[in-house]
Amino acid sequence: MTSSIADVAPAPDRVRSRTGLGLTDLLLLLMAVIWGANFSIVKWGAEVLSARAFNGLRVALAALALLAAGALVRERWPSRRDALRIAALGLLGNGLYQILFIEGLSRTRAGSAALVVAASPAFMALLGWARGAERVRRRALLGIAVSFAGVALVLSGSASRGASPSASAPLLGNLLVLAGCFCWALFSVYLQPYMHRWNPVHIAAITMTSGSLLVLPASAAAIAAVPLAAYTGASVTAVAYSSIASLVIAYLIWNRGVRVLGPTRAAMYSNLQPIIAVLVAWRFLGEVPTLWQGLGAVGVVSGLIITRS
């Protein structure tokens, strides 16, 4: 992603967003695929390297990659005042959220965690409405409600099958992920004004770097305890995917989506993550989906169509 894309594309895409799908919508679909698959990859990587070690490595690598990308953007970095505020938000959105997310995911099923993450649009809509930053129309509310009905069906189907052997404390895990979702919603809503002032690559670099300052101290001991034999081709690839693909590429797409469509509409695409996450977890983690999950997937997609139509 370059500065020219971030600065030129929003205007025409805003027009298209009223009548159909634009480039930002297509990129957000790609983001949903990346993040949907990431649940199983993080779940597996956390079991191989330990949750905290895996998290610390991927966040540190993402921060370095985004700082390098930011250095290549020929635009002015945010002012000191804005940079400090953006960094503070990064502690919430890329620090506390990442800790809660991976600690929760390591305790529950990958598919269940993805379903809980689908609560983010509701949090963002309420926060955006409370701040006066977004108007939530009745049609958008209907779309959110239908999508959540689908999420409820998928969650019910997953619960009826019981936890997978790797889900040690599914209730606690889901609650931790839910708390992380609220942190992410706060982060996204309060970050939106800065998206229109500064380059999103610089914003991503600042927030990921400040988040790493919270994640790395919590992960340092775990990283040091990982034996060298654990760093196989598969585990290194998992860290790279969860870092570069999920925390860099998909994160930059997310920033663009927030800038062009607003956090509530952009977040609706996160409701596609459960569908992708359930399918990937079925294939690679043995978490067998159910009929209820299929019915719920229909609800999730229907809610997205209603919201964006």
C-alpha positions in Angstrom: 0.0 0.0 0.0 1.4 3.4 -1.0 0.5 6.9 0.0 -1.0 7.6 -3.5 -3.5 4.8 -3.0 -4.5 6.1 0.5 -4.9 9.7 -0.7 -6.4 9.4 -4.1 -8.7 6.4 -3.9 -11.0 7.5 -1.0 -12.9 10.1 -2.9 -14.3 7.9 -5.8 -14.7 5.0 -3.4 -16.9 7.1 -1.1 -19.2 7.7 -4.1 -19.3 4.0 -5.1 -20.0 2.9 -1.5 -23.5 4.4 -1.8 -24.4 2.4 -4.8 -22.2 -0.7 -4.9 -18.9 -2.3 -4.0 -15.7 -0.3 -4.6 -12.0 -1.1 -4.3 -12.1 -0.6 -0.6 -14.8 -3.2 -0.2 -12.8 -5.7 -2.2 -9.7 -5.1 -0.1 -11.8 -5.5 3.0 -12.9 -8.9 1.7 -9.2 -9.8 1.3 -8.6 -8.6 4.9 -11.4 -10.9 6.1 -9.8 -13.9 4.4 -6.4 -13.1 5.9 -7.8 -12.5 9.4 -10.2 -15.5 9.2 -7.3 -17.9 8.4 -5.2 -16.2 11.1 -7.3 -17.6 13.9 -6.2 -21.2 13.2 -2.6 -20.1 12.5 -2.3 -18.2 15.8 -4.0 -21.1 17.6 -1.5 -23.6 16.2 1.5 -21.3 16.7 0.5 -20.6 20.3 0.5 -24.3 21.1 3.9 -24.8 19.5 5.8 -21.7 20.8 3.5 -20.7 23.7 0.9 -18.0 23.4 3.0 -15.2 24.8 6.1 -16.0 22.8 4.2 -16.3 19.6 2.4 -13.0 20.3 5.6 -11.1 21.1 7.4 -12.3 18.0 4.6 -11.5 15.6 4.0 -8.0 17.1 7.7 -7.1 17.1 8.1 -8.2 13.5 5.1 -6.3 12.4 6.3 -3.1 14.2 9.7 -3.3 12.4 8.0 -3.9 9.0 5.6 -1.0 9.5 8.4 1.3 10.6 10.3 0.4 7.4 7.2 1.0 5.3 6.6 4.3 7.0 10.2 5.4 6.2 9.5 4.8 2.5 6.4 7.1 2.5 7.4 10.6 1.3 5.0 12.4 3.5 5.3 14.2 6.8 4.9 12.1 9.9 2.2 13.2 12.4 2.9 16.1 14.6 4.3 15.4 18.1 1.0 16.1 19.7 -1.0 13.8 17.4 1.8 11.2 17.4 1.5 10.9 21.2 -2.3 10.5 21.1 -2.0 8.0 18.3 0.6 6.1 20.3 -1.7 6.1 23.3 -4.4 4.5 21.2 -1.9 2.0 19.9 -1.3 0.8 23.5 -5.0 0.0 23.6 -5.6 -1.4 20.0 -2.2 -3.1 19.4 -1.1 -3.7 22.9 -3.9 -4.7 25.3 -6.1 -6.0 22.5 -3.4 -8.3 21.2 -2.7 -9.7 24.7 -6.4 -10.3 25.4 -6.9 -11.8 21.9 -4.1 -14.4 22.0 -4.6 -15.3 25.7 -8.3 -15.9 24.9 -7.7 -17.7 21.7 -5.3 -20.1 23.4 -8.1 -21.2 25.7 -11.0 -21.6 23.3 -11.7 -22.9 19.8 -10.5 -20.9 16.8 -14.0 -20.8 15.4 -15.6 -19.6 18.6 -13.0 -16.8 19.0 -13.8 -15.7 15.5 -17.5 -15.6 16.4 -16.8 -13.4 19.4 -14.8 -11.0 17.3 -17.8 -10.5 15.2 -19.2 -8.4 18.1 -16.9 -5.6 17.1 -19.3 -3.8 14.7 -21.9 -3.5 17.4 -19.4 -1.9 19.8 -18.1 0.4 17.1 -21.6 1.5 16.0 -22.6 2.3 19.6 -19.3 4.1 20.3 -19.5 6.0 17.0 -23.1 7.0 17.7 -22.2 8.1 21.3 -19.4 10.4 20.0 -21.6 11.8 17.2 -19.0 10.5 14.7 -21.5 8.3 12.8 -25.2 8.1 12.2 -26.4 4.6 12.5 -29.5 4.4 10.3 -32.2 1.9 10.8 -31.1 -0.1 7.7 -27.6 -0.4 9.2 -29.1 -1.4 12.5 -31.1 -4.1 10.8 -28.0 -5.4 9.0 -26.1 -5.5 12.3 -29.0 -7.3 14.0 -29.3 -9.9 11.2 -25.6 -10.5 11.2 -25.6 -11.0 15.0 -28.4 -13.4 14.7 -26.2 -15.4 12.3 -23.3 -15.2 14.8 -25.6 -16.5 17.6 -26.6 -19.5 15.4 -22.9 -20.3 14.7 -22.0 -19.9 18.3 -24.9 -22.1 19.4 -23.8 -24.7 16.9 -20.2 -24.6 18.1 -21.2 -24.8 21.7 -23.4 -27.9 21.1 -20.3 -29.7 19.8 -18.3 -29.0 22.9 -14.8 -27.7 23.1 -11.9 -29.1 21.2 -9.1 -30.9 23.1 -7.0 -27.7 22.9 -9.7 -25.5 24.4 -8.7 -25.6 28.1 -11.1 -22.9 29.4 -13.5 -21.9 26.6 -15.7 -19.6 28.7 -12.7 -17.6 30.0 -11.2 -17.6 26.6 -14.3 -16.2 24.9 -14.6 -13.5 27.6 -11.0 -12.4 27.1 -11.6 -12.2 23.4 -14.8 -10.2 24.0 -12.9 -7.8 26.2 -10.3 -7.4 23.5 -13.0 -6.6 21.0 -14.2 -3.7 23.1 -10.6 -2.4 23.2 -10.4 -2.7 19.4 -13.7 -0.9 19.0 -12.5 2.0 21.2 -9.2 2.1 19.3 -10.9 2.2 15.9 -13.5 4.8 16.7 -11.1 7.2 18.4 -8.4 6.7 15.7 -10.7 7.7 12.8 -10.2 11.5 13.0 -6.4 11.0 12.6 -6.9 8.9 9.5 -8.0 12.0 7.6 -5.0 14.1 8.8 -2.1 11.7 8.4 -0.9 8.9 6.2 -2.3 5.6 7.3 1.0 3.8 7.0 2.6 6.2 9.5 -0.4 5.7 11.8 -0.1 2.0 11.5 3.7 2.2 12.3 3.1 4.4 15.4 0.3 2.3 16.8 2.0 -1.1 16.2 5.3 0.2 17.7 3.6 1.6 20.8 1.6 -1.6 21.2 4.8 -3.6 21.0 6.0 -1.7 24.0 3.2 -3.3 26.0 3.3 -6.7 24.4 7.1 -7.3 24.5 7.7 -7.0 28.2 4.8 -9.4 28.8 6.4 -11.8 26.3 10.1 -11.5 26.9 10.4 -14.4 29.4 8.2 -16.7 27.3 10.3 -16.0 24.2 13.5 -16.7 26.1 12.0 -20.0 27.3 11.3 -21.3 23.8 13.8 -24.0 22.7 15.6 -23.5 19.4 14.2 -26.8 18.2 10.7 -25.3 18.2 11.7 -22.8 15.5 10.9 -25.1 12.5 10.0 -24.0 9.0 6.3 -24.4 9.9 6.4 -22.3 13.1 8.5 -19.6 11.5 6.1 -19.4 8.6 3.2 -19.1 11.1 4.9 -16.2 12.8 5.6 -14.5 9.4 2.0 -15.0 8.2 0.4 -13.8 11.5 2.8 -10.8 11.4 3.3 -9.6 7.8 0.0 -10.8 6.4 -2.3 -10.2 9.4 -0.7 -7.3 11.3 0.8 -5.4 8.3 -1.1 -6.0 5.1 -4.5 -6.6 6.6 -4.0 -3.9 9.1 -3.2 -1.3 6.4 -6.3 -2.4 4.6 -8.3 -2.0 7.8 -6.9 1.6 8.2 -8.0 2.4 4.6 -11.4 0.9 5.3 -11.9 3.1 8.4 -10.7 6.1 6.5 -13.0 5.6 3.5 -16.1 3.8 4.9 -15.9 4.6 8.6 -15.3 2.1 11.4 -18.8 0.7 11.6 -19.1 -0.2 7.9 -15.5 -1.4 7.7 -16.1 -3.6 10.7 -19.1 -5.3 9.1 -16.5 -7.2 6.9 -15.1 -8.7 10.1 -18.4 -10.7 10.3 -17.1 -12.7 7.4 -14.2 -13.9 9.5 -16.2 -16.5 11.4 -17.2 -18.3 8.2 -13.6 -18.4 7.0 -12.3 -19.2 10.4 -14.7 -22.1 10.9 -13.8 -23.6 7.5 -10.0 -23.2 8.1 -10.3 -24.6 11.6 -12.3 -27.6 10.3 -9.6 -28.3 7.7 -6.5 -27.8 9.8 -7.6 -28.1 13.5 -10.3 -30.7 13.2 -13.0 -28.4 14.5 -16.0 -29.9 12.7 -18.7 -27.3 11.7 -22.4 -28.0 12.2 -25.6 -27.3 10.4 -26.2 -24.4 12.8 -22.9 -22.9 11.7 -24.0 -23.1 8.1 -27.3 -21.4 8.9 -25.4 -18.8 10.9 -23.1 -18.1 8.0 -26.1 -17.2 5.9 -27.2 -14.7 8.5 -23.7 -13.2 8.7 -23.5 -12.7 4.9 -27.1 -11.4 4.7 -26.4 -8.8 7.4 -23.3 -7.6 5.5 -25.3 -7.2 2.3 -28.1 -5.3 4.1 -25.6 -2.9 5.7 -23.6 -2.2 2.6 -26.5 -2.1 0.0 
